[in-house]
Amino acid sequence: MFSFDMDAAEPDAALDLSPFIIVYKDGSIERLVGNEIVPPSLDPKSSVLSKDAVYSKEAKLSSRLYLPPGVDPDKKLPLLIYFHGGGFCVESAFSPAYHNYLNILVAEAKVIAVSVDYRRVPEHPIPVPYDDSWTALKWVASHVNGDGPEKWLNNHADFGKVYLAGDSAGGNIAHHMAMRYGQERLFGVNAVGVVLIHPYFWGKEPIGNEVNELERVLKGIAATWHLACPTTSGCDDPLINPTTDPKLASLGCSKVLVAVAEKDLLRDRGLLYCETLKKSGWGGAVETMEAEGEGHVFHLFNPTCGNAVAMLKKTAAFISGHN
């Protein structure tokens, strides 16, 4: 995943972050992955039904909603709000990998889900992805009295059991949405838990296995962050390194699940986040799970492998309360 070789950049490139994105000197941008989209559907494998709904008319932004099969009209379902990954700069809620994963997760966990599409960097630098994601949460919260614009949320969502989740940059976003929720709250919404899958956290000084990594890869991850947030103070900015955040104890949920992968360069950051959260004075429960022999977001590329299925079942159990 992280193979950056900025020294081999094209001569007209201002910043070459292959295999993800190239920013050219003339200001044009080439996204190398995550450009394909698929429509909502009735998924033939999981029988999960999906549809798109606008959450911000001003910014022309939509989310994809997912409903599991066999829904009891008299029974409310836990609500999962998911934020996709892609270094803040590639992929979308409508990418095949995310559409497929949400179908599988919704069927397994028996939840209603909202997969948020946010504007991407560098055209829309941070905090825009965070602000868009918060706007989506407020749109979701507009349904708590059963009179919001989206019938699925009015009829089927249990706003007393809301979960925030995401992978990679989406894990970063999910964390910050939980932080903002902890300080601002949303009327009628009870954020129970957060699931962070291979979250994109970083830091100025290498830790753990990072010390053995190629310098160009470390520089590439830092450069991706600086591209996303040009106004950042650096890689110890609490936005990318939450272990430096003095307000970490105000995380607005009662339980957190962090999934890491043995061969993921971001592994040690995820584990450090867990240890720091435990010591912060935050009163919730922290769980971790590690996939041996796997790399970053392996579950998106190989969702039927044993480790991906195990992670799926752990995530579903965490959300349903049966873990």
Steps between C-alpha positions, in 0.01 A plus 500: 500500500762753607765484227558872446800588282487877472857514359373325187222751444404619155680824406175700482375370835499734798428209734498133402332282762465191284325259523228741618513847350721734294474877525647674196675835482214647297264421789331201336448183702510136394342242730658163422254283693147513639335661198251223422151527645207261517129581537291407803327166464336197649812294559442144372745343747396666826146617408597840643318789336675833443408846376657844488371805686614862490618628839628841386322676216743793528808285443313245282606214724331163544532197722422141413248332730487126560211292636538131594249239387202387709455825692225485763294820456440510878865461596771766478852415386836630623628777273850485353654812348800410285781716362704365207879507482741606227742745661230771489578529127367192316207254510138582581195357674397370157822309422448128428722395792303707752161413354589131522636531854196688629269239350688226683525691828135607505384143436726359772432766765131546416525879511383788289802686365583841359821507296611863481647655188707807585692745284861400447836670522692676357216693334321508836771493769442406861284599684254462207484115522436530875240774457320303227496192723356701791235643265409141413469416870273799554289389203471154655403660833219691326310169490487436876134605528400281205428794272827537309532496120606134475238232579751223566651699788160611628362147502793274583785684680550468875663832590578365844745256338719696260845384394769689310748305289759541229823367357831678442420871446140408575614367836665836561171670414296266721727584793461873444123470461490322836716777649269770364194309613654472848526878521192615307256204514207455265148508644343155518814318381689260725838410353574168668820392329768567243670250267837606360640269232870561428454870590719761330685645797861611485769684694821693461732246665500139370371233739498119492554352154504846341871526586569214256304652211649668195548873541306573180196315635505695827536823302212393274261449790599836647464666158152351460402662829647837400313480169178432691555775756729778371441706815614218733763554766657169390467130570447553874191709425216340705307463174747236380653403838213481751737380771613865526142625550446631856124451450522130411308401814191677363455236226122475473424130528521219755697241303759487223619217277828551315598248232863484391691282255843347569660619176332842492739791551222675696471209746704648783313831483172317549635316803652818645161670462340224706759521776483880513120496508502256793731731697323824405229491762235402244269257674411262219614154393768447236532185291758411239531225244795423277501314168819299470686512171275768350560849361312826495122469432549142379132430567394729216711309247434150631172511698453121505839406648507356850639810669246727326211277604631494859524879505152530352352275769686686777377834368143375469507357853640829634211690341228255602630478855568127489878518528 
